[in-house]
Amino acid sequence: MKTIEIFDGDFSKEKVYGDTRNAVRAVIIYDGKLFVEKASTPEMLMLPGGGVENEESVDECVIRECKEECGLIVQPLRELFAIREYFRDRIFYSTYVACEIVGNCENSLTDGEKALNLVCEWQDLGEILSRLKTLMEKYEGVDDELHGCHQREYLAVKELISGVDSIK
């Protein structure tokens, strides 16, 4: 599986990084549109997903996160690629998984997700790329975490667009 690497400005081969945070992102594409999460406080755009808990598998995590955040029951199809980010003193490793929607349920947002005013919606792949680039530029030099989040999702969507025919 392909792994894309992102390095922050403090990266060096000699630097010792602490723990690795493993996460999963759902890739749900239908009729040229990508299912995304959008937040307004602060402004964010990302694929559904989150951190792997305890001994959870990648598939278990993506199923749980889609239920909790989006109210969707998904069937993971296959792992597409991963992004490894070296940020400050941690490594963030996100696996992107192609999924199909097989049902709906009640979502259960955390208080933090509610505070973000998180909503889920379908967006055109090309438009998402442009929006992510704008958000990445908006946060550059202002908020390292939000800049990094949008850089990660920008690179992911670029990867998806390059291989959109082979996702399903």
MDTraj code that builds the backbone (N, CA, C; nanometers):
import mdtraj as md
import numpy as np

residues = "MET LYS THR ILE GLU ILE PHE ASP GLY ASP PHE SER LYS GLU LYS VAL TYR GLY ASP THR ARG ASN ALA VAL ARG ALA VAL ILE ILE TYR ASP GLY LYS LEU PHE VAL GLU LYS ALA SER THR PRO GLU MET LEU MET LEU PRO GLY GLY GLY VAL GLU ASN GLU GLU SER VAL ASP GLU CYS VAL ILE ARG GLU CYS LYS GLU GLU CYS GLY LEU ILE VAL GLN PRO LEU ARG GLU LEU PHE ALA ILE ARG GLU TYR PHE ARG ASP ARG ILE PHE TYR SER THR TYR VAL ALA CYS GLU ILE VAL GLY ASN CYS GLU ASN SER LEU THR ASP GLY GLU LYS ALA LEU ASN LEU VAL CYS GLU TRP GLN ASP LEU GLY GLU ILE LEU SER ARG LEU LYS THR LEU MET GLU LYS TYR GLU GLY VAL ASP ASP GLU LEU HIS GLY CYS HIS GLN ARG GLU TYR LEU ALA VAL LYS GLU LEU ILE SER GLY VAL ASP SER ILE LYS".split()
xyz = np.array([
    [0.0843, -0.1176, 0.0000],
    [0.0000, 0.0000, 0.0000],
    [0.0890, 0.1242, 0.0000],
    [0.0519, 0.2200, -0.0807],
    [0.1281, 0.3434, -0.0926],
    [0.1151, 0.4259, 0.0357],
    [0.2278, 0.4849, 0.0793],
    [0.2276, 0.5754, 0.1937],
    [0.2853, 0.7094, 0.1498],
    [0.2087, 0.8148, 0.1714],
    [0.2508, 0.9515, 0.1424],
    [0.3033, 1.0104, 0.2727],
    [0.4180, 1.0770, 0.2686],
    [0.4745, 1.1339, 0.3901],
    [0.4694, 1.2860, 0.3859],
    [0.4387, 1.3451, 0.5020],
    [0.4363, 1.4900, 0.5200],
    [0.5304, 1.5230, 0.6353],
    [0.6176, 1.6197, 0.6139],
    [0.7159, 1.6575, 0.7153],
    [0.6923, 1.8021, 0.7585],
    [0.6906, 1.8265, 0.8897],
    [0.6784, 1.9646, 0.9361],
    [0.8137, 2.0335, 0.9245],
    [0.8177, 2.1619, 0.9547],
    [0.9401, 2.2404, 0.9408],
    [1.0509, 2.2004, 1.0362],
    [1.0175, 2.1252, 1.1416],
    [1.1173, 2.0840, 1.2405],
    [1.1684, 1.9424, 1.2177],
    [1.1319, 1.8814, 1.1072],
    [1.1699, 1.7422, 1.0834],
    [1.3205, 1.7275, 1.0631],
    [1.3738, 1.6214, 1.1212],
    [1.5097, 1.5785, 1.0895],
    [1.5145, 1.4276, 1.1118],
    [1.6035, 1.3616, 1.0405],
    [1.6154, 1.2162, 1.0537],
    [1.6623, 1.1757, 1.1930],
    [1.7312, 1.2656, 1.2608],
    [1.7826, 1.2356, 1.3943],
    [1.6797, 1.2601, 1.5040],
    [1.5750, 1.3320, 1.4741],
    [1.4751, 1.3672, 1.5746],
    [1.4041, 1.2420, 1.6258],
    [1.3856, 1.2354, 1.7566],
    [1.3142, 1.1232, 1.8174],
    [1.1684, 1.1649, 1.8345],
    [1.0808, 1.0862, 1.7734],
    [0.9379, 1.1136, 1.7832],
    [0.8768, 1.0251, 1.8905],
    [0.7768, 1.0793, 1.9600],
    [0.7058, 1.0032, 2.0624],
    [0.6163, 0.8994, 1.9976],
    [0.4987, 0.8903, 2.0467],
    [0.4061, 0.7872, 1.9986],
    [0.3527, 0.8176, 1.8589],
    [0.2925, 0.7156, 1.7999],
    [0.2257, 0.7287, 1.6710],
    [0.0762, 0.7208, 1.6956],
    [0.0023, 0.8168, 1.6435],
    [-0.1440, 0.8140, 1.6519],
    [-0.1964, 0.7553, 1.5214],
    [-0.2615, 0.6416, 1.5321],
    [-0.3193, 0.5767, 1.4152],
    [-0.4636, 0.6206, 1.3989],
    [-0.4995, 0.6536, 1.2754],
    [-0.6349, 0.6982, 1.2446],
    [-0.6795, 0.6352, 1.1134],
    [-0.8083, 0.6448, 1.0878],
    [-0.8675, 0.5917, 0.9651],
    [-0.9588, 0.6976, 0.9064],
    [-0.9614, 0.7090, 0.7752],
    [-1.0494, 0.8021, 0.7037],
    [-1.1304, 0.7235, 0.6017],
    [-1.2615, 0.7483, 0.5994],
    [-1.3512, 0.6803, 0.5060],
    [-1.3538, 0.7537, 0.3730],
    [-1.3398, 0.6788, 0.2659],
    [-1.3505, 0.7329, 0.1310],
    [-1.4801, 0.6768, 0.0724],
    [-1.5797, 0.7648, 0.0624],
    [-1.7104, 0.7252, 0.0104],
    [-1.7387, 0.8136, -0.1094],
    [-1.7355, 0.7539, -0.2276],
    [-1.7572, 0.8282, -0.3522],
    [-1.8798, 0.7718, -0.4218],
    [-1.9660, 0.8627, -0.4657],
    [-2.0845, 0.8221, -0.5401],
    [-2.1147, 0.9283, -0.6443],
    [-2.1258, 0.8869, -0.7682],
    [-2.1646, 0.9761, -0.8782],
    [-2.0761, 1.1015, -0.8848],
    [-1.9441, 1.0824, -0.8695],
    [-1.8494, 1.1928, -0.8805],
    [-1.8421, 1.2832, -0.7593],
    [-1.9096, 1.2440, -0.6527],
    [-1.9084, 1.3248, -0.5314],
    [-1.8455, 1.2453, -0.4165],
    [-1.7808, 1.3180, -0.3276],
    [-1.7133, 1.2602, -0.2128],
    [-1.7886, 1.3014, -0.0867],
    [-1.8098, 1.2069, 0.0030],
    [-1.8774, 1.2353, 0.1295],
    [-1.7749, 1.2931, 0.2256],
    [-1.8018, 1.4123, 0.2785],
    [-1.7070, 1.4826, 0.3647],
    [-1.7748, 1.5359, 0.4900],
    [-1.6910, 1.5719, 0.5853],
    [-1.7355, 1.6425, 0.7050],
    [-1.6906, 1.7874, 0.6929],
    [-1.7799, 1.8752, 0.7302],
    [-1.7509, 2.0180, 0.7245],
    [-1.7790, 2.0771, 0.8622],
    [-1.6868, 2.1592, 0.9111],
    [-1.7052, 2.2278, 1.0382],
    [-1.6982, 2.3776, 1.0112],
    [-1.7676, 2.4537, 1.0959],
    [-1.7660, 2.5985, 1.0765],
    [-1.6948, 2.6731, 1.1894],
    [-1.6654, 2.6045, 1.3016],
    [-1.6039, 2.6715, 1.4155],
    [-1.4879, 2.5890, 1.4690],
    [-1.3671, 2.5965, 1.4169],
    [-1.3223, 2.6771, 1.3042],
    [-1.3585, 2.6101, 1.1711],
    [-1.3379, 2.6823, 1.0641],
    [-1.3705, 2.6303, 0.9317],
    [-1.2764, 2.5149, 0.8968],
    [-1.3363, 2.3994, 0.8676],
    [-1.2587, 2.2792, 0.8355],
    [-1.3341, 2.1954, 0.7331],
    [-1.2595, 2.1144, 0.6592],
    [-1.3156, 2.0197, 0.5636],
    [-1.2291, 1.8942, 0.5688],
    [-1.2913, 1.7777, 0.5927],
    [-1.2130, 1.6549, 0.6048],
    [-1.2988, 1.5341, 0.5711],
    [-1.2342, 1.4229, 0.5484],
    [-1.3057, 1.2980, 0.5284],
    [-1.3459, 1.2420, 0.6642],
    [-1.4589, 1.1709, 0.6717],
    [-1.5016, 1.1141, 0.7998],
    [-1.3967, 1.0170, 0.8534],
    [-1.3782, 1.0186, 0.9832],
    [-1.2845, 0.9249, 1.0437],
    [-1.2335, 0.9735, 1.1761],
    [-1.1376, 0.9020, 1.2290],
    [-1.0796, 0.9384, 1.3573],
    [-0.9817, 0.8338, 1.4048],
    [-0.9436, 0.8467, 1.5306],
    [-0.8398, 0.7628, 1.5879],
    [-0.8832, 0.6201, 1.6163],
    [-0.7893, 0.5292, 1.5923],
    [-0.8098, 0.3880, 1.6230],
    [-0.8020, 0.3725, 1.7747],
    [-0.9015, 0.3072, 1.8334],
    [-0.9067, 0.2883, 1.9778],
    [-0.8638, 0.1476, 2.0172],
    [-0.7850, 0.1382, 2.1236],
    [-0.7428, 0.0109, 2.1829],
    [-0.6936, -0.0879, 2.0772],
    [-0.7517, -0.2048, 2.0731],
    [-0.7106, -0.3103, 1.9794],
    [-0.7998, -0.3142, 1.8554],
    [-0.8651, -0.2049, 1.8254],
    [-0.9580, -0.1952, 1.7131],
    [-0.8839, -0.2127, 1.5803],
    [-0.9470, -0.2815, 1.4854],
    [-0.8896, -0.2940, 1.3514],
    [-0.9241, -0.1695, 1.2699],
    [-0.8580, -0.1541, 1.1567],
    [-0.8863, -0.0433, 1.0666],
    [-1.0335, -0.0469, 1.0250],
    [-1.0833, -0.1648, 0.9868],
    [-1.2233, -0.1766, 0.9449],
    [-1.3191, -0.1431, 1.0585],
    [-1.2916, -0.1927, 1.1782],
    [-1.3778, -0.1631, 1.2933],
    [-1.3810, -0.0133, 1.3220],
    [-1.2667, 0.0507, 1.3100],
    [-1.2582, 0.1945, 1.3365],
    [-1.3386, 0.2747, 1.2347],
    [-1.3246, 0.2443, 1.1068],
    [-1.3955, 0.3226, 1.0056],
    [-1.5470, 0.3013, 1.0179],
    [-1.5891, 0.1816, 1.0517],
    [-1.7318, 0.1549, 1.0730],
    [-1.7827, 0.2369, 1.1920],
    [-1.7100, 0.2339, 1.3044],
    [-1.7503, 0.3075, 1.4241],
    [-1.7549, 0.4575, 1.3999],
    [-1.6492, 0.5111, 1.3384],
    [-1.6428, 0.6555, 1.3158],
    [-1.7545, 0.7042, 1.2235],
    [-1.7865, 0.6283, 1.1194],
    [-1.8941, 0.6689, 1.0285],
    [-2.0297, 0.6669, 1.0989],
    [-2.0501, 0.5692, 1.1871],
    [-2.1747, 0.5649, 1.2660],
    [-2.1821, 0.6862, 1.3577],
    [-2.0740, 0.7091, 1.4337],
    [-2.0750, 0.8149, 1.5345],
    [-2.0863, 0.9543, 1.4724],
    [-2.0060, 0.9813, 1.3711],
    [-1.9990, 1.1167, 1.3169],
    [-2.1021, 1.1456, 1.2090],
    [-2.1373, 1.0454, 1.1303],
    [-2.2192, 1.0698, 1.0118],
    [-2.3551, 1.0020, 1.0141],
    [-2.3767, 0.9097, 1.1064],
    [-2.5015, 0.8348, 1.1054],
    [-2.5109, 0.7414, 0.9860],
    [-2.3954, 0.6901, 0.9423],
    [-2.3902, 0.5998, 0.8280],
    [-2.3382, 0.4630, 0.8702],
    [-2.3985, 0.3605, 0.8156],
    [-2.3447, 0.2257, 0.8305],
    [-2.2709, 0.1972, 0.7004],
    [-2.1416, 0.1703, 0.7115],
    [-2.0598, 0.1483, 0.5924],
    [-2.0020, 0.0079, 0.5912],
    [-1.9712, -0.0363, 0.4712],
    [-1.8999, -0.1615, 0.4495],
    [-1.7623, -0.1250, 0.3942],
    [-1.6546, -0.1477, 0.4711],
    [-1.5211, -0.1208, 0.4171],
    [-1.4930, -0.2153, 0.3001],
    [-1.4387, -0.1598, 0.1927],
    [-1.4079, -0.2395, 0.0738],
    [-1.2600, -0.2764, 0.0684],
    [-1.1743, -0.1738, 0.0849],
    [-1.0306, -0.2011, 0.0842],
    [-0.9530, -0.0764, 0.1252],
    [-0.8328, -0.1001, 0.1758],
    [-0.7432, 0.0096, 0.2090],
    [-0.6831, 0.0631, 0.0793],
    [-0.6828, 0.1958, 0.0651],
    [-0.6362, 0.2584, -0.0581],
    [-0.4914, 0.3063, -0.0480],
    [-0.4612, 0.3827, 0.0556],
    [-0.3282, 0.4386, 0.0775],
    [-0.3234, 0.4913, 0.2199],
    [-0.2068, 0.5363, 0.2619],
    [-0.1913, 0.5939, 0.3955],
    [-0.1125, 0.7236, 0.3845],
    [-0.1306, 0.8081, 0.4847],
    [-0.0517, 0.9306, 0.4956],
    [0.0132, 0.9313, 0.6333],
    [0.1459, 0.9463, 0.6346],
    [0.2226, 0.9543, 0.7597],
    [0.2701, 1.0986, 0.7744],
    [0.2295, 1.1620, 0.8844],
    [0.2669, 1.3011, 0.9106],
    [0.3626, 1.3071, 1.0290],
    [0.4726, 1.3784, 1.0121],
    [0.5669, 1.4044, 1.1202],
    [0.5367, 1.5460, 1.1679],
    [0.4741, 1.5557, 1.2857],
    [0.4274, 1.6855, 1.3335],
    [0.4690, 1.7042, 1.4787],
    [0.5465, 1.8075, 1.5010],
    [0.6011, 1.8364, 1.6330],
    [0.6744, 1.7133, 1.6854],
    [0.6254, 1.6519, 1.7929],
    [0.6970, 1.5369, 1.8495],
    [0.6214, 1.4060, 1.8300],
    [0.5219, 1.4038, 1.7389],
    [0.4416, 1.2834, 1.7170],
    [0.4369, 1.2479, 1.5688],
    [0.4008, 1.1242, 1.5459],
    [0.3747, 1.0780, 1.4090],
    [0.2261, 1.0446, 1.4016],
    [0.1617, 1.0950, 1.2988],
    [0.0205, 1.0673, 1.2743],
    [0.0126, 0.9815, 1.1487],
    [-0.0506, 0.8658, 1.1617],
    [-0.0593, 0.7707, 1.0510],
    [-0.2070, 0.7470, 1.0197],
    [-0.2516, 0.7940, 0.9029],
    [-0.3922, 0.7823, 0.8628],
    [-0.4053, 0.6871, 0.7449],
    [-0.4906, 0.5866, 0.7611],
    [-0.5206, 0.4916, 0.6546],
    [-0.6523, 0.5323, 0.5895],
    [-0.6534, 0.5427, 0.4589],
    [-0.7725, 0.5806, 0.3828],
    [-0.8362, 0.4538, 0.3273],
    [-0.9649, 0.4351, 0.3592],
    [-1.0348, 0.3110, 0.3274],
    [-1.1557, 0.3400, 0.2395],
    [-1.1627, 0.2744, 0.1232],
    [-1.2813, 0.2848, 0.0368],
    [-1.3959, 0.2134, 0.1068],
    [-1.5113, 0.2800, 0.1129],
    [-1.6287, 0.2238, 0.1802],
    [-1.7525, 0.2456, 0.0940],
    [-1.8524, 0.1612, 0.1171],
    [-1.9826, 0.1861, 0.0565],
    [-2.0855, 0.1964, 0.1682],
    [-2.1852, 0.2793, 0.1460],
    [-2.2917, 0.2975, 0.2436],
    [-2.3894, 0.1816, 0.2305],
    [-2.4201, 0.1167, 0.3445],
    [-2.5154, 0.0051, 0.3431],
    [-2.6362, 0.0332, 0.4325],
    [-2.6368, 0.1473, 0.5006],
    [-2.7508, 0.1816, 0.5850],
    [-2.7283, 0.3123, 0.6579],
    [-2.8280, 0.3507, 0.7355],
    [-2.8228, 0.4732, 0.8146],
    [-2.8542, 0.4403, 0.9596],
    [-2.8109, 0.5267, 1.0491],
    [-2.8389, 0.5132, 1.1915],
    [-2.8343, 0.6521, 1.2529],
    [-2.8585, 0.6592, 1.3798],
    [-2.8499, 0.7866, 1.4522],
    [-2.7028, 0.8149, 1.4828],
    [-2.6562, 0.9376, 1.4513],
    [-2.5180, 0.9702, 1.4854],
    [-2.5093, 1.0022, 1.6346],
    [-2.3885, 1.0039, 1.6863],
    [-2.3663, 1.0356, 1.8282],
    [-2.2401, 1.1202, 1.8396],
    [-2.2529, 1.2485, 1.8033],
    [-2.1390, 1.3385, 1.8063],
    [-2.0930, 1.3645, 1.9494],
    [-1.9611, 1.3769, 1.9645],
    [-1.9056, 1.4157, 2.0941],
    [-1.9342, 1.5648, 2.1162],
    [-1.9162, 1.6115, 2.2383],
    [-1.9347, 1.7541, 2.2660],
    [-1.8392, 1.8385, 2.1808],
    [-1.7167, 1.7881, 2.1617],
    [-1.6194, 1.8598, 2.0793],
    [-1.6635, 1.8709, 1.9348],
    [-1.7211, 1.7632, 1.8815],
    [-1.7705, 1.7652, 1.7429],
    [-1.8915, 1.8569, 1.7300],
    [-1.9764, 1.8581, 1.8318],
    [-2.0916, 1.9498, 1.8313],
    [-2.0436, 2.0945, 1.8319],
    [-1.9401, 2.1231, 1.9108],
    [-1.8863, 2.2591, 1.9182],
    [-1.8289, 2.3057, 1.7849],
    [-1.7832, 2.2106, 1.7037],
    [-1.7308, 2.2446, 1.5706],
    [-1.8420, 2.2750, 1.4705],
    [-1.9671, 2.2471, 1.5099],
    [-2.0812, 2.2559, 1.4171],
    [-2.0587, 2.1635, 1.2980],
    [-2.0242, 2.0394, 1.3281],
    [-1.9899, 1.9394, 1.2279],
    [-2.1143, 1.8940, 1.1512],
    [-2.1063, 1.8993, 1.0194],
    [-2.2121, 1.8479, 0.9319],
    [-2.1464, 1.7627, 0.8233],
    [-2.2220, 1.6668, 0.7721],
    [-2.1722, 1.5797, 0.6657],
    [-2.2495, 1.6089, 0.5376],
    [-2.1792, 1.6027, 0.4243],
    [-2.2453, 1.6307, 0.2967],
    [-2.1630, 1.5755, 0.1811],
    [-2.2273, 1.5662, 0.0659],
    [-2.1613, 1.5256, -0.0580],
    [-2.1078, 1.6500, -0.1267],
    [-1.9827, 1.6419, -0.1756],
    [-1.9249, 1.7529, -0.2504],
    [-1.8515, 1.6992, -0.3732],
    [-1.8518, 1.7779, -0.4787],
    [-1.7823, 1.7436, -0.6017],
    [-1.6326, 1.7321, -0.5753],
    [-1.5712, 1.6247, -0.6283],
    [-1.4280, 1.6008, -0.6049],
    [-1.3411, 1.7199, -0.6431],
    [-1.3636, 1.7764, -0.7604],
    [-1.2825, 1.8893, -0.8055],
    [-1.2992, 2.0123, -0.7185],
    [-1.4214, 2.0378, -0.6743],
    [-1.4474, 2.1526, -0.5888],
    [-1.3819, 2.1350, -0.4520],
    [-1.3813, 2.0123, -0.4019],
    [-1.3188, 1.9855, -0.2716],
    [-1.1703, 2.0178, -0.2772],
    [-1.1046, 1.9789, -0.3844],
    [-0.9613, 2.0044, -0.3974],
    [-0.9327, 2.1542, -0.3903],
    [-1.0109, 2.2323, -0.4609],
    [-0.9943, 2.3773, -0.4599],
    [-1.0214, 2.4346, -0.3210],
    [-1.1258, 2.3870, -0.2546],
    [-1.1616, 2.4356, -0.1210],
    [-1.0528, 2.4001, -0.0191],
    [-0.9999, 2.2782, -0.0278],
    [-0.8929, 2.2373, 0.0640],
    [-0.7672, 2.3214, 0.0448],
    [-0.7356, 2.3531, -0.0796],
    [-0.6181, 2.4365, -0.1061],
    [-0.6369, 2.5752, -0.0438],
    [-0.7568, 2.6304, -0.0573],
    [-0.7866, 2.7606, 0.0022],
    [-0.7731, 2.7556, 0.1544],
    [-0.8276, 2.6501, 0.2166],
    [-0.8185, 2.6373, 0.3623],
    [-0.6750, 2.6144, 0.4085],
    [-0.6003, 2.5366, 0.3323],
    [-0.4599, 2.5119, 0.3660],
    [-0.3834, 2.6455, 0.3660],
    [-0.4066, 2.7261, 0.2648],
    [-0.3404, 2.8558, 0.2555],
    [-0.3880, 2.9513, 0.3644],
    [-0.5168, 2.9455, 0.3983],
    [-0.5738, 3.0318, 0.5017],
    [-0.5045, 3.0113, 0.6363],
    [-0.4740, 2.8855, 0.6695],
    [-0.4171, 2.8548, 0.8006],
    [-0.2645, 2.8498, 0.8024],
    [-0.2009, 2.8585, 0.6865],
    [-0.0544, 2.8536, 0.6827],
    [0.0042, 2.9707, 0.7616],
    [0.0920, 2.9395, 0.8565],
    [0.1543, 3.0419, 0.9391],
    [0.0635, 3.0976, 1.0477],
    [-0.0625, 3.0518, 1.0518],
    [-0.1598, 3.1008, 1.1497],
    [-0.1931, 2.9922, 1.2523],
    [-0.2186, 2.8714, 1.2027],
    [-0.2545, 2.7581, 1.2884],
    [-0.1949, 2.6321, 1.2267],
    [-0.0862, 2.5822, 1.2866],
    [-0.0146, 2.4669, 1.2311],
    [-0.1015, 2.3420, 1.2218],
    [-0.1857, 2.3184, 1.3229],
    [-0.2690, 2.1976, 1.3219],
    [-0.3729, 2.2027, 1.2104],
    [-0.4414, 2.3157, 1.1962],
    [-0.5427, 2.3268, 1.0905],
    [-0.4785, 2.3274, 0.9522],
    [-0.3623, 2.3908, 0.9409],
    [-0.2904, 2.3864, 0.8133],
    [-0.2547, 2.2428, 0.7790],
    [-0.2010, 2.1683, 0.8779],
    [-0.1615, 2.0295, 0.8550],
    [-0.2789, 1.9396, 0.8221],
    [-0.3914, 1.9599, 0.8895],
    [-0.5127, 1.8820, 0.8612],
    [-0.5557, 1.9002, 0.7161],
    [-0.5568, 2.0242, 0.6702],
    [-0.6009, 2.0509, 0.5330],
    [-0.4961, 2.0085, 0.4302],
    [-0.3704, 2.0159, 0.4663],
    [-0.2661, 1.9660, 0.3766],
    [-0.2808, 1.8154, 0.3582],
    [-0.3042, 1.7429, 0.4682],
    [-0.3246, 1.5985, 0.4619],
    [-0.4444, 1.5643, 0.3728],
    [-0.5564, 1.6316, 0.3944],
    [-0.6764, 1.6007, 0.3171],
    [-0.6615, 1.6446, 0.1709],
    [-0.5883, 1.7530, 0.1460],
    [-0.5607, 1.7969, 0.0092],
    [-0.4821, 1.6891, -0.0661],
    [-0.3770, 1.6388, -0.0028],
    [-0.2968, 1.5333, -0.0667],
    [-0.3787, 1.4055, -0.0855],
    [-0.4660, 1.3755, 0.0100],
    [-0.5516, 1.2568, -0.0020],
    [-0.6477, 1.2711, -0.1201],
    [-0.7111, 1.3858, -0.1319],
    [-0.8067, 1.4054, -0.2417],
    [-0.7341, 1.4048, -0.3760],
    [-0.6142, 1.4620, -0.3825],
    [-0.5348, 1.4542, -0.5063],
    [-0.5092, 1.3081, -0.5432],
    [-0.4750, 1.2280, -0.4439],
    [-0.4504, 1.0850, -0.4667],
    [-0.5791, 1.0162, -0.5134],
    [-0.6911, 1.0517, -0.4539],
    [-0.8198, 0.9926, -0.4927],
    [-0.8554, 1.0283, -0.6369],
    [-0.8357, 1.1543, -0.6728],
    [-0.8684, 1.1976, -0.8087],
    [-0.7832, 1.1252, -0.9103],
    [-0.6561, 1.1006, -0.8768],
    [-0.5676, 1.0316, -0.9715],
    [-0.6064, 0.8856, -0.9911],
    [-0.6780, 0.8270, -0.8933],
    [-0.7145, 0.6867, -0.9047],
    [-0.8612, 0.6598, -0.8852],
    [-0.9461, 0.7597, -0.9142],
    [-1.0888, 0.7494, -0.8848],
    [-1.1560, 0.6298, -0.9539],
    [-1.1095, 0.5922, -1.0706],
    [-1.1714, 0.4800, -1.1428],
    [-1.1424, 0.3452, -1.0769],
    [-1.0379, 0.3389, -0.9975],
    [-1.0011, 0.2102, -0.9382],
    [-1.0417, 0.1980, -0.7907],
    [-1.1189, 0.2933, -0.7398],
    [-1.1538, 0.2923, -0.5976],
    [-1.2543, 0.1828, -0.5636],
    [-1.3559, 0.1624, -0.6456],
    [-1.4587, 0.0628, -0.6124],
    [-1.4218, -0.0760, -0.6496],
])
top = md.Topology()
chain = top.add_chain()
for i, resn in enumerate(residues, 1):
    res = top.add_residue(resn, chain, resSeq=i)
    for name in ("N", "CA", "C"):
        top.add_atom(name, md.element.get_by_symbol(name[0]), res)
traj = md.Trajectory(xyz[None], top)
